[in-house]
Structures are given as structure tokens and as C-alpha cells.
Amino acid sequence: MKKLLSRLQKAAEWLDADDPAEPSYDPVHLGAVLIVNLVVVGALYWLIWTLLVYEGGIFSKVSALAQLVFGGKSLLELGYQGSYNQGLFEGWLGNVGALAFSALALSALFRIYRQAARRAAKR
């Protein structure tokens, strides 16, 4: 029994040994990473929800606009009664704002990717 306990003790010491060359664990950094991830996931959820779901989403607005331009329908047939009741165009400002913000974010990510690709190609 003493032999088993001494082996377990040696195994525990081996697992507990810290290598000075390794970076140390910092719980504050882990907490910051978790909070930043939650914020980013929440913002992404809001962006996608506003773009695709809010007041019918962007696709219903594009469809209504196509019916207005190419289908020969009038604004009254699409439910538009003025600024107080916009019919199928209800919530268009939020949808277009989310579309513009997502396009801006995608272009920024693409630019960062291209810069990193150029730096990697130089090496």
C-alpha cells in the first residue's frame, strides 16, 4: 500500500511540475476572453436577427420592392398607408442598417485577411 501511495505521490508531483519556459495561466485573461466572446456572439446574433427576422427581414423588403418596380403593384396594395403604417416596408430602416453594418464588417475582415496574406507571402 505504501508503494502505491508513493507512486501516486510521484505522479502527482510530475503533473504539478511547472515548466518555466511555458507561459503562466492567468485567470483574468481567461475571464476577459470569455466576456469578449459573449459580447461578440451577442452582437452577431443581434446583427443576423435584425437583418433576417426583424419585421419580416430584408428579403421581404426586396420582394416588395421588386413587386413595386416590376410587378406593377402600388404602394397601397403592398399595405403602405403613410409613415404610421408602412405595410410590407415596416422596419426597413433596421434591416438596411444591419445590411450596411454587416457589409462594413465583412469588408473590414476581408481587408485584414488580405494584409495577413501579403505578410505571409513575403516570408
C-alpha positions as CSV (number, residue, x, y, z in Angstrom):
1,M,0.0,0.0,0.0
2,K,2.8,2.4,0.8
3,K,4.4,1.6,-2.5
4,L,1.2,2.5,-4.3
5,L,0.8,5.7,-2.4
6,S,4.4,6.7,-3.1
7,R,3.9,6.1,-6.8
8,L,0.7,8.2,-6.7
9,Q,2.6,10.9,-4.9
10,K,5.3,10.9,-7.6
11,A,2.7,11.0,-10.4
12,A,1.0,14.0,-8.7
13,E,4.3,15.8,-8.4
14,W,5.1,15.1,-12.1
15,L,1.7,16.5,-13.1
16,D,2.1,19.5,-10.8
17,A,5.6,20.5,-12.1
18,D,5.6,23.8,-13.9
19,D,7.9,24.4,-16.8
20,P,9.5,27.8,-16.6
21,A,9.5,28.1,-20.4
22,E,5.7,27.8,-20.6
23,P,3.6,30.9,-20.2
24,S,1.7,31.0,-16.9
25,Y,-2.0,30.7,-16.5
26,D,-3.8,33.9,-15.8
27,P,-7.5,33.6,-14.8
28,V,-8.1,37.3,-15.5
29,H,-7.2,36.7,-19.2
30,L,-9.5,33.7,-19.4
31,G,-12.3,35.8,-17.9
32,A,-11.7,38.6,-20.3
33,V,-11.7,36.2,-23.2
34,L,-15.0,34.7,-22.1
35,I,-16.6,38.1,-21.7
36,V,-15.4,39.3,-25.1
37,N,-16.7,36.1,-26.7
38,L,-20.1,36.6,-25.1
39,V,-20.2,40.2,-26.4
40,V,-19.2,39.2,-29.9
41,V,-21.7,36.4,-30.1
42,G,-24.5,38.7,-28.8
43,A,-23.6,41.3,-31.4
44,L,-23.5,38.8,-34.2
45,Y,-26.9,37.4,-33.0
46,W,-28.4,40.9,-33.0
47,L,-27.0,41.7,-36.4
48,I,-28.2,38.5,-38.1
49,W,-31.6,38.7,-36.3
50,T,-32.1,42.3,-37.4
51,L,-31.1,41.5,-41.0
52,L,-33.1,38.4,-41.5
53,V,-36.0,38.4,-39.0
54,Y,-36.9,41.9,-37.8
55,E,-40.3,42.9,-39.3
56,G,-40.1,40.3,-41.9
57,G,-36.4,40.6,-42.8
58,I,-34.6,42.1,-45.7
59,F,-35.8,39.5,-48.2
60,S,-39.5,40.5,-47.8
61,K,-38.5,44.2,-48.3
62,V,-36.6,43.2,-51.5
63,S,-39.5,41.2,-52.7
64,A,-42.0,44.0,-52.0
65,L,-39.7,46.5,-53.8
66,A,-39.5,44.1,-56.8
67,Q,-43.3,43.8,-56.9
68,L,-43.5,47.6,-56.7
69,V,-41.0,48.2,-59.5
70,F,-41.5,45.2,-61.9
71,G,-44.9,43.7,-60.8
72,G,-47.0,46.8,-61.4
73,K,-48.3,46.9,-57.8
74,S,-48.9,50.1,-56.0
75,L,-47.8,51.1,-52.5
76,L,-51.4,50.9,-51.3
77,E,-51.6,47.2,-52.5
78,L,-48.5,46.5,-50.5
79,G,-50.1,47.9,-47.4
80,Y,-48.4,51.3,-47.3
81,Q,-50.6,53.9,-45.7
82,G,-48.1,56.5,-44.8
83,S,-45.4,56.8,-42.2
84,Y,-47.6,55.4,-39.4
85,N,-48.4,52.1,-41.3
86,Q,-45.7,51.1,-43.8
87,G,-47.2,47.7,-44.7
88,L,-44.6,45.4,-46.1
89,F,-41.9,48.1,-45.7
90,E,-42.3,48.2,-41.9
91,G,-38.8,48.0,-40.3
92,W,-36.9,48.7,-43.5
93,L,-34.5,51.1,-41.7
94,G,-33.4,48.5,-39.2
95,N,-32.9,45.9,-42.0
96,V,-30.9,48.2,-44.2
97,G,-28.9,49.4,-41.3
98,A,-28.0,45.8,-40.4
99,L,-27.2,45.1,-44.0
100,A,-24.8,48.1,-44.2
101,F,-23.2,47.3,-40.9
102,S,-22.6,43.6,-41.9
103,A,-21.2,44.8,-45.3
104,L,-18.8,47.1,-43.4
105,A,-17.8,44.4,-41.0
106,L,-17.2,41.9,-43.8
107,S,-15.1,44.4,-45.8
108,A,-13.0,45.2,-42.7
109,L,-12.4,41.4,-42.1
110,F,-11.6,40.9,-45.8
111,R,-9.0,43.8,-45.6
112,I,-7.4,42.3,-42.5
113,Y,-7.2,38.9,-44.2
114,R,-5.6,40.4,-47.3
115,Q,-3.0,42.2,-45.2
116,A,-2.2,39.0,-43.4
117,A,-1.9,37.1,-46.6
118,R,0.5,39.7,-48.0
119,R,2.7,39.4,-44.9
120,A,2.7,35.6,-45.1
121,A,3.6,35.7,-48.8
122,K,6.7,38.0,-48.1
123,R,8.2,35.4,-45.7
